[in-house]
Amino acid sequence: MKYLKIPLLVRVLIAIILGILCSLFFPSWLSKIFTTFNSLFENYLGFIIPLIIVGLVAPGIAELGKGAGRLLIITVVIAYLSTLIAGYFSFITCDWLYEKFLLPSSEVNLSNLETTVGIEPYFTIQMPPVFGVMTALIFSFVLGLGCSVLKTSALRNVIVDFGEIILKVIKNTIIPLLPLFIFGIFLKLGVDGQVTFILKLFIKVILIIFGIHIIWLLLQFSIAGAIAHKNPIKSLSRMLPAYFTALGTQSSAATIPVTLEQTKKNGVNPEIASFTVPLCATIHLSGSMLKIVACAFAIMYMMDMPISIGQYTNFIFLLAVTMVAAPGVPGGAIMAALGVLTGVLGFDSTLNGLMIALYITMDSFGTACNVTGDGAIAMIVDKLQKER
């Protein structure tokens, strides 16, 4: 229980450090034990990812569909557009920056990561998924939209209960075991002699993404300020308490009281603020979108995988919908995104593990960007409502 009270970020960082250090002296038989665990956990993730999609996305769409009214539609559309544009902004920026800063020509890419000869598991157990990732996404959309138009609540209650089961699976099996999984990944990378490249990737990507977040917030509040006829710098500065609170809590939901108070200080009608801020805490994840796109782009770039705007258009549109269902736990957004990473970008369990590690090291910054941007959306919705 004491272990579970340690923040996930701290556990992941400890796992990375220990994995690198242990790779220097672990005997082969001991390394194989952790490789065996990783093999089993990878197969478990492959089995559970389609179920995570159905359990999170379908209830999220169904619950949104229950609402009615102009204000809800306006807020949802603006939040979704903000998340979409954030994805394209991240893609275009990374496409320009990574070529210049991420991988100097003197370094070797990681395209041989999967073929490196290294420690192998003692055994593996196949756990085939019930259905594929894309099948799960389509099924979730159909099920969620269907429940939103039904007058009866029986089916909605079933998928909501199933969603609760999936949340418990994430909290009680996946999240606690993630640090051990990441330890195994970095242990293998250390044994294979590729950990230096990964660490350089992490450091550079973290710095780039932090800069992208700041520019994105300035853009959001510039647009909101132009629409609401308010000073964008002053409006953004008033939201800083929410930003720093989210850095500490790593939770949009836990930061709602602070976000709400600072949004009201920006002159937003209290009734509008009380509606938009809690709603956006669930559906507006532009900061998480920025981070996931940038992390995925970095890993694909280092792996020398093909990257195209068409491929990422598919990825961004599906991810923006999937983000609505991100569970409110640290690392919840990346858990919800695993299915899209696998189904659209072709990530395997090793690349998903690197994505999880890279994402969680910056989890606070994405959450802080999300909640701060909620204040900008509230300003826009408030202005549109006044002009009605």
N, C-alpha and C positions, 0 to 999 in steps of 0.2 A: 504493500500500500504506500509506503514511503517513496518507493521507486516511482510510482505513478504520479506522485505529487510534484516530482521534478519536471519543470517545463520541457515540452517535447523538443524545443530548439536546443536546450542544454544537453539532453540525452543524445540527440543526433550529432552534435559537435563532439561529444565525448566518444561516441561510436566511431566517427571519422578518425579522430586522433589515435584511439586505441587500435583501430584496424591498420593504420599505417605503421605504428610502432611494433605491433605484434607480427607484422609481415617480415620484420627484420630477424626474428629469432624463433618463430613457431616451427616445430618439426612438421614434416609432411603429414603424419598421421593426424595431428591435431588440426591442421588447416583443413584437412579433408572432412572433419566433423562439421565445421562451420560451412563448408561448401555443400555438404549434404543437406544441412538445414536450409541453406539458400535455395537449393534445387526444389525442396519440398514447398517452401514458402512461395517461390515463383509459380509453381503449378497451382497452388492454392489461390494466388492472386488471379491467375488466368481463369480459374473456375468462378471466382466471386465477382470479377469486374462486370460481366453482363448483368448479374443480379443487382449490383450496386446501381447500375444505370436505371434499371426498372424500378428499384426501390426508392430512388431519390428523384428521378426526373418525372415519372408519372404522377406521384402525389403533388409535386411542385406545380406542374401544369394544371392539374385538377383544382388545386386550391386557388390559383390565380383566376381560373375561369369562373369560380363561384362569385367573384366580385362583379359589381356593375357600376355604371356611372362614368361620366365624362372625366372626372378627376383621376380615377383609377387608370383609364385608358391613356390619358396624357402622361401620367407618371411612368407607367410601364413602357410606353413607346420611347420616351426620352431616355430612360435608364437603359433600355436595350440598345438604342442608337449610340449612347455614350460608350457602352461596353464594346459594341462593334467597332466604332471609330478608334477606340483605344487599341484594339487588336491590330488594325491596319497601321496605326501610328507606330506601334511597336515593331511591326514587320518591316516597314519602310526604313525606320531609324536603324534597326539592327542590320538590315541589308547594306546600309551605307557604312555603319561604324565597324562592324565585325571584320570586314575585309581590311580595314586600316589598323585596328587595334587588337583583335582577338588572337590571331594566329600568325606570328612572324614567319617569314618564308624559311627561316633556318630550322624551324621546328617540324616534327613529324606529326601528321594527323593520327586520329585514333581509329582509322578505318579497319585496322587489324584487331580491334578489341575482341571481337567474337571468335577470331581464329587463333588467338594466342594460345600456345601450349602451356598449360599450367596445371594447378591442382584440380582433380576431378572428384565428384561425389562418390561415396561408397555405394550408394544405390539411389534410385529415384522412383517416385510413384506418380503415374499419370493421373491427372484429374481433369478430364475433358469437360468443358463448359456445357451447360444445358443448351445454349444457342450462341451464335456469334455476336460480336459487338454491334455491328450495324443493324442486325435483326433486333437486338435489345433497344437500340435508339428508336427505330421506327415503331416498334411495339409500344414503347413508352409514350411516344407522341400520340399514337392512336388511342391508347388507353386513357391518357390524361385528358385529351380533348373530348373523348367520349364521355368521361365522367363529369366534365364541366357542363355538359348540356343535358345530362340526365336529371330528371326531377327527383328520382329516388337516390338515397344516399348509401344503399347497401354495398354497391361495388366500390364506391369511394372509401368507405370505411375499411374495406378489405385491403385496398392498396395503401391506405394510410398506415394500417397496422403492419403491413409488410415492410413499409418504409421504416417503421420503428424497429422492426427486427434487424433490418440492414444497418441502421444506425448503431444498434447494440453490437452487431458483428464488427463494425468498424472500430468502435470504441474499445471493445473487450478483446479482440483478436488481432486486428491489423495494426492499430496505432501502438499498442504495447510492444509488438514484435518488430516494428519498423527499425528501431535502433540496432537490433541484432542483425537484421537483414542488411542494413547499411554497413555495419561492421564487417560482415562477410564480403560485401562488394569491395570495400577498400582493402581488406586483407588480400583478396585475390589480385586487385590492381597493384598492390605493393609487391606481391610475389612475382607478378608478371612484369614489373618494372615500369608501369605506366602511370603511377600515382602522381608524379611531378606534373605531367601534362594536365591531369584532371584538376589539381589544386590551382594551377595557373588559370585554367578555364574558370573555376569558381570565383577567384579574386577579381578577374577582369569583368566577368559578367555581372557580379554584384555591384561594382562601381558604375558600370554602364547603366544598369537597370535603376539604380538610385537616381542617377541624373535624368533618365527618362521620366521617372515618377514626378520629379520637381517640375520639369517642363510641361508635363501633362496637366498638373494641377494649375499652373499658370494659364494654360490654354483654356481649361474648363471655366475658371473664374473670369477670364477675359470675355468669353462668350456670354456667361451668365451676367456679368457686369454690363455688357453692351445691351443685352435684352432688358434687364431690370433697371438700367440707368443708374448703376451704382459703381463706386470705385472698386475695381477688381482686387487691387493690392490690399486695401483695407478689409474687404470682405474675406479674402483668404487669410489674412492675419488674425481675424476674429475666430477662424476655425482651427487655429493652431492648438488650443487646449484639447480639442477632439482628436487631432492628429497625434499628439504626444500620449494621450490616454490610450489610444488604440495601439501605439507602440508597446505599451506595457501589458495590456490585456490580451492582445492578439485576437480580439473578438469584436466584430461589428455590433453584435447584439449587446454585449456588455458595455459598449461605449455609447449606446443610444441616449441615455440621459444627458451626457455632456454634449453630444452632437446636437440634440434637440435644443438645449439651452443656448449654444453658440449660434445656431441657425436663427433663433428668435432675435438675438442681438444684431443680426444682419438685416433686421427689419421685415422678416417674413411673418406673415399672419400666423398667430399661434395655432389656429385650427389647421391651416395648411401644413405647417411644420409638424404638427402632431400626427398628421396622416402620412406625409411623404417620407419623413426620416425613418420610422420603423419599417415602412414598405421597402425603401431603398436599401436598408440594411440587409434585406433578403435578396433583392433582385438586381441591385447595382454593384457590380464587381469589376469596374474598369481597371482598378489597380491590380487585381488578381489576373485579369486578362492580359494586361501589359507584361506581367511577370512570366506567366506561363508561355506566352508566345515568344518572349525573348529567351527564356531558358530552352525551349524546344528548338528554336532556331540555332542557338549556340551549340547544342549537342549534335544536331544534324550537320552543322557546318564543320565541326571537329571530326565527325564520323565520315565526312565526305559523301553524305547522302544527297540525292537530288532535291532541290528546293525550288518551288515555283509559286507565283502569286495565285494561280488557280487552285493549287493544292491547299494553300493557306486560306484562301477564301472559303473553301469547304470547311476547313478546320475551325476558322474563326466564327462562322455562322452557327455551326453545331455547338461549339464551346460556349458561345454566348447564351444559348438556351440551357445548356447543361449547368452553367454557373448559377442559374436560378435555384437549382436543387442542391447547391453545395451545403453540406451539413455544418452546423455552427460549432465545430471543434477545430483546434489548431491543426492546420494541414487539410482541412475539410475540402477546400477548393481543388487541391491537386488530387484528392481521392476521387472526386466527382469527374475530374478531367481524364483519368487514366483510360477510360473506355474510348474517348475521342482520340487520344494520343495513339492508342493501339490500332483503332479501326481506320483512322484517316492518315496518320503520319507513319504508320508501320513500326511503331516502337515495340521492342520486345521487353521482357521482364528486367533485363540488365539496364537498358536505357530508361525504363520507368523508375528503377531504383535510383539512378543518377538524377533523374528529374525530381524525385521526391526529396532527395538530400539537398539539391541545389535550391529547390523551392522553399523548403522549411527554414533554411538558413536566412531567408529574407522574408519570412512569413509576416513579421510585424510591419514591414514597410508596405506590403501590398494591402494589408488591412487598414493601415493609416491612410493610404491613398483612397481606398474605397469610401471610408466614412467622411473624409474631408470633401470628396466630390459629391457626397449626398447633400451637403450644404449648397453647392452650386445648383444642383437639380431643383432643390426646394425654392431657390430664388427664381428660377425660370418658371416653375409651375405656379408660384404665387403671382408673378406678373401676368401670365396667361389667364389665370382665374380672374384677376382684377379687370382685365380687358374684355371679359365675356359680355 
